[in-house]
Every structure is written in structure tokens, then in C-alpha cells.
């Protein structure tokens, strides 16, 4: 899995023969040049079709490195390549336009699953989102089904918040359907602003934001975004929450607002939109499990807890799966669903006309 944070690739070896179990984890950071090219391909540009094809090749090379490391880990457990049913490979999202006013949506993930199957000698399941879009859905988020399989309970209302580049929420009521949607920006704006002003790719543990002071007027400008008031189902990406979105809201502010105060305000923004959705749609939640890179941001976690005083806000690691492994495990689970011909989407989440088997198979040699 390589998500909208654009920090690199996470992979897991997962066993779904009984309860979901993660047996190994490996990750690779993107080389700076590849990361910058993937970021640039989120916008229109010169020769972008050719550049996108080359970037997909480079991305798959990183995927193959992660698979190689995972196979070494599996070997120590007595498992060889022939024991791996398939690789679930999501690809790198560079465009995401959900359906709007009767116009079908589309989503674009850079990938070359045939090349990945060739390099690794293992079948690959990819293209997870288009079947849901074809059925009128948003194509996202797709992880709520996995969250339900892993953490759903009959005796408590639980919420799961994945904070990658974009934040997405899953609601797991003890009674009733699983629900979920994209809340808004997660780390995308935080990382971008931090790198611009400090040279560091992300705000480690949120320490930089914690040293600043959130600006109330700026936060109100951020929260005036119409997306935040759309009813579910809803999904978004860097198509909306990008440098241009941020700069438009910074223009015209009184001088003297320091970069660190903007970072603090962006942290409050992510916490506010996520906490508000939990409080509005599952006020009976007793626990919020946070996964993705945002779970490692202590300042962001503190902000979430302050806004949800009656909810226990904890990392997913406290419930058995480290924060950086959850999304990779989710797409392994979706690949498993493909082989069982089981639906991977949730109609209440994406708005699709019905359950759909997600993905396409690329056989190995």
C-alpha cells in the first residue's frame, strides 16, 4: 500500500484462514525524486501520460523490494513464494473524482500489476476501486469492511480513524450497518507545510505544531470548505486538499501569522473535522482507534482526545495491529475477498448500487 501521504510503501504478510493475522511487515520510503514526481502527477502537466507510465514502473520496483523483504520474513516462518496466494497491490492514487450530479466519477491509481507479477512470480490482485465506481459508488473508502472484520463488536460502538494523507472514518455500531467516509485532510497539508518551512518531510510527533498557537480566524477559514458539510457518502483526495487550497485561504490574512502557527492550525483542522464527524454520527462511541501515520502524531492525538472527552482515543496497536500496518492489511484482505468472490465494498459507505467483488487478477508466469 502506498497512500496519499506519499511517504513510501508498506506491505504485510497476512493470513486470513481464520481470524485476520499479520505475520510480517516491511516498508520502503520513496526516493525524493520519485516522491516529487508522484506529487507532481496529482496535477496536470507536460507529457504527463509518459511520465505517469515511467512513475508506475518505478513504483512497482519499490513494491517488488517490499515483497522481497516480506518473503524473507515469511521464509523464517516456513513459508515460500508458492504459499502466497496473491499480492494485493493498490497502486498510487493521483486523481480521484467522485460522482457528482449524475456524472460518473473516476479514480486513477498508478500501477503496473502485470510487471509486479512478472517480477515476483506471484499472482497480483489490483484495480480495487473501479467496480464500485461502475456501480455508482464513490470508489472510496474501501477499508471499512476490513475494520469491521477486525474490530467490530456486538457489545460496544467503536470508531476507526485512518489518518493518512486524507483522513477516513469507519463507524462500527454494535447494532446497525457499518458506515464510513472521508473526513477531509489528514497529513497531506501538514506534511506539505512542514516540508516547505522546515525542510523535513513531516512534523515528527507533531512537535513543531505543538510549539505554535492555532489561529481561530484561520481555522474558521479552513472549516468554511463546503466538502465538510456534504452528507455521506463522500470521498476526496489531493485533487481538493492541496497547496492551492491552502494558499487561497492564507491570502489576505493579517501579516504576522508565523509558519508554526499555521502548522498548529492545520493540526486543529484535521482533529476538528474528524472529531466532529464522530460526535455527530456515532455519539455513543466508547473508543476511537487511530491508524495510519497520524496515529504517530502525539499533538494530533492530543487534539482528538480533547475534542472527544467521552471517547478513549488510542492507536490501533492497542487492539493488536500497529498503525502503519492496517491499510496494507486491508488491501491484502480485499485481495482475499476477490479469491472468495466476496464483496469488498460496503454499500452504506460508498453509495454503490450493491455489493461488488473488487479487483482484477494478473496471473504470474
Residue pairs with C-beta under 8 A, 6 or more apart in sequence:
1 9
1 10
1 11
1 90
1 327
1 328
1 330
1 331
2 8
2 9
2 10
2 30
2 59
2 62
2 63
2 90
2 91
2 92
3 93
3 164
3 165
3 292
3 327
4 93
4 164
4 165
4 166
4 186
4 188
4 237
4 238
5 164
5 165
5 186
5 187
5 188
5 191
5 292
5 293
6 30
6 35
6 38
6 39
6 92
6 165
6 191
7 29
7 30
7 35
7 191
7 201
7 202
7 293
8 27
8 28
8 29
8 30
8 62
9 27
9 28
9 30
9 59
9 62
9 63
9 66
10 25
10 26
10 27
10 66
10 324
10 325
10 327
10 328
11 25
11 26
11 27
11 63
11 66
11 67
11 69
11 70
11 328
12 22
12 23
12 24
12 25
12 26
12 70
12 325
12 328
12 329
12 332
13 22
13 23
13 24
13 25
13 70
13 73
13 74
13 77
13 79
13 84
14 20
14 21
14 22
14 23
14 329
14 332
14 333
14 336
15 21
15 23
16 332
16 333
16 336
20 146
20 149
20 150
20 329
20 333
22 321
22 325
22 329
23 73
23 74
23 77
23 79
24 70
24 73
24 74
24 77
25 70
25 73
25 322
25 324
25 325
25 328
26 66
26 69
26 70
26 73
27 66
27 324
28 62
28 65
28 66
28 69
30 38
30 62
34 55
34 58
34 59
34 62
37 51
37 55
37 58
38 55
38 59
38 92
38 94
38 110
40 51
41 48
41 51
41 52
41 55
41 94
41 110
42 94
42 95
42 237
42 238
42 239
42 242
43 242
45 51
52 94
52 110
55 92
55 110
56 91
56 92
56 110
56 111
56 112
57 112
57 115
59 91
59 92
59 110
59 111
59 112
60 89
60 111
60 112
60 113
60 115
60 116
60 119
61 119
63 87
63 89
63 116
64 116
64 119
64 120
67 87
67 116
67 120
67 122
68 120
71 80
71 81
71 84
74 80
74 83
74 84
81 120
81 121
81 122
84 122
85 123
85 335
85 336
85 339
86 122
86 123
86 124
86 125
86 335
86 338
86 339
86 361
87 116
87 117
87 120
87 122
87 123
87 124
87 125
87 335
88 124
88 125
88 126
88 128
88 331
88 332
88 333
88 334
88 335
88 336
88 359
89 111
89 113
89 116
89 124
89 125
89 126
89 331
90 109
90 111
90 126
90 128
90 331
91 109
91 110
91 111
91 113
91 126
91 127
92 109
92 110
92 111
93 107
93 108
93 109
93 237
94 108
94 109
94 110
95 106
95 107
95 108
95 237
95 239
96 107
96 108
96 139
96 140
96 235
96 236
96 237
96 239
97 105
97 106
97 107
97 239
98 105
98 138
98 139
98 140
98 234
98 235
98 236
99 105
99 133
99 136
99 137
99 138
99 351
104 133
104 136
105 133
105 138
105 139
106 133
107 129
107 130
107 133
107 139
107 140
109 126
109 127
109 129
111 126
111 127
113 124
113 125
113 126
113 127
113 360
113 362
114 124
114 362
116 124
116 126
116 362
117 123
117 124
117 362
117 363
117 364
117 365
118 364
118 365
120 364
121 364
121 365
122 364
123 361
123 362
123 363
123 364
124 361
124 362
124 364
125 334
125 335
125 338
125 339
125 359
125 360
125 361
125 362
126 359
126 360
126 362
127 359
127 360
128 142
128 331
128 334
128 344
128 358
128 359
129 139
129 140
129 142
129 358
130 139
131 345
131 356
131 357
131 358
131 359
132 138
132 139
132 142
132 345
132 350
132 352
132 356
132 358
133 139
134 356
135 345
135 352
135 353
135 354
135 356
136 351
136 352
136 353
137 233
137 345
137 347
137 350
137 351
137 352
137 353
137 356
138 233
138 234
138 235
138 350
138 351
138 352
139 235
139 350
140 168
140 182
140 235
140 350
141 162
141 168
141 170
141 180
141 181
141 182
141 235
141 349
141 350
142 330
142 331
142 334
142 344
142 345
142 350
142 358
143 162
143 168
143 170
143 180
143 326
143 327
143 330
144 160
144 170
144 178
144 179
144 180
144 346
144 349
145 178
145 333
145 334
145 337
145 343
145 344
145 345
145 346
146 329
146 330
146 333
146 334
147 160
147 170
147 172
147 178
147 180
147 330
148 170
148 172
148 178
148 346
149 333
150 319
150 320
150 321
151 158
151 160
151 172
151 289
151 319
152 158
152 172
152 178
153 172
153 174
154 174
155 174
156 174
156 286
156 287
157 171
157 172
157 173
157 174
157 282
157 284
157 285
157 286
158 172
158 285
158 286
158 287
158 288
158 289
159 169
159 170
159 171
159 172
159 278
159 282
159 285
159 287
159 288
159 289
159 311
160 169
160 170
160 172
160 288
160 289
160 290
160 291
160 316
161 167
161 168
161 169
161 170
161 183
161 274
161 278
161 288
161 289
161 290
161 291
161 294
161 304
162 168
162 169
162 170
162 186
162 290
162 291
162 292
162 294
162 326
162 327
163 186
163 187
163 270
163 274
163 290
163 291
163 292
163 293
163 294
163 295
163 297
163 300
164 186
164 187
164 292
164 293
164 294
164 327
165 185
165 186
165 187
165 188
165 191
165 237
165 238
166 182
166 183
166 184
166 185
166 186
166 188
166 236
166 237
166 238
166 241
167 182
167 183
167 184
167 185
167 186
167 270
167 273
167 274
167 292
167 294
168 180
168 181
168 182
168 183
168 235
169 180
169 181
169 182
169 183
169 274
169 277
169 278
170 178
170 179
170 180
170 349
171 178
171 179
171 180
171 278
171 281
171 282
171 285
172 178
173 179
173 282
173 284
177 346
177 348
178 346
178 348
178 349
179 232
179 281
179 346
179 348
179 349
180 232
180 346
180 349
181 232
181 233
181 234
181 235
181 277
181 349
182 234
182 235
182 236
183 273
183 274
183 277
184 225
184 227
184 228
184 236
184 241
184 269
184 270
184 273
184 274
185 241
185 266
185 269
185 270
185 273
186 270
186 292
186 293
186 294
187 202
187 270
187 292
187 293
187 294
187 297
188 238
188 241
188 242
189 241
189 245
189 246
189 266
189 269
189 270
190 202
190 203
190 209
190 263
190 266
190 267
190 270
190 297
191 201
191 202
191 203
192 242
192 243
192 246
193 246
193 259
193 262
193 263
193 266
194 200
194 201
194 202
194 203
194 208
194 263
195 201
195 202
196 259
197 259
197 260
197 263
198 208
202 293
203 209
203 263
203 267
203 297
203 299
205 296
205 297
205 298
205 299
206 267
206 297
206 298
206 299
206 300
206 302
207 298
207 299
208 260
208 263
209 260
209 263
209 264
209 266
209 267
209 299
209 300
210 264
210 298
210 299
211 260
211 264
212 258
212 260
212 261
212 262
212 263
212 264
213 261
213 264
214 261
214 264
214 265
214 267
214 268
215 257
215 261
215 262
215 264
215 265
217 253
218 249
218 250
218 253
218 257
218 261
218 262
218 265
219 265
219 268
219 269
219 272
221 249
221 253
222 249
222 265
222 266
222 269
223 269
223 272
223 273
225 245
227 234
227 236
227 240
228 273
232 281
232 349
233 348
233 349
233 350
233 351
235 350
246 266
250 257
250 262
267 297
267 299
267 300
267 303
268 303
270 294
270 300
270 303
271 300
271 303
271 304
271 306
271 307
272 303
272 307
274 304
275 303
275 304
275 307
275 308
276 307
278 285
278 288
278 308
278 311
279 307
279 308
285 308
285 311
286 311
286 312
287 311
287 312
287 313
287 314
288 304
288 308
288 311
288 312
288 313
288 314
289 314
289 315
289 316
289 318
289 319
290 301
290 304
290 313
290 314
290 315
290 316
290 323
291 315
291 316
291 321
291 323
291 324
291 326
291 327
292 323
292 324
292 326
292 327
293 323
293 324
294 300
294 301
295 301
295 315
295 316
295 317
295 323
296 323
296 324
301 313
301 315
304 313
305 311
305 313
315 322
315 323
316 322
316 323
316 326
317 323
321 329
334 344
334 358
334 359
335 359
337 343
337 344
337 357
337 358
337 359
338 344
338 357
338 358
338 359
338 361
341 357
342 357
343 355
343 356
343 357
343 358
344 356
344 357
344 358
344 359
345 352
345 355
345 356
345 358
346 355
347 353
347 354
347 355
